[in-house]
Amino acid sequence: MMKRFKKDAPAYFDYKDPKTLLRYINAYGQVEPASKTGLPAKQQRQLATAIKRARHLALLPFVVQG
C-alpha cells in the first residue's frame, strides 16, 4: 500500500478548486481509493462529493479524453 496524499490533504475539499481535486483522480478519471489517498473515511466521502459536484458543474471531466 502506498499512501501518497495524507500530508498534503486540505481540511476541506472545495468543489470550486479543480486543481486540488485533480490530484485525487487517476489516469482513468476515477476517484483514488482511500488506501492510496490515506484519508480517513469522512474526508474520503467529502472528497468524492466534491469531485461529483465539480463534474456536474463541468469543472472536471466525467471521462478522460483519448
Secondary structure, 3 states (H helix, E strand, C coil): CCCCCHHHCCCCCCCCCHHHHHCCECCCCCECCHHHHCCCHHHHHHHHHHHHHHHHCCCCCCCCCC
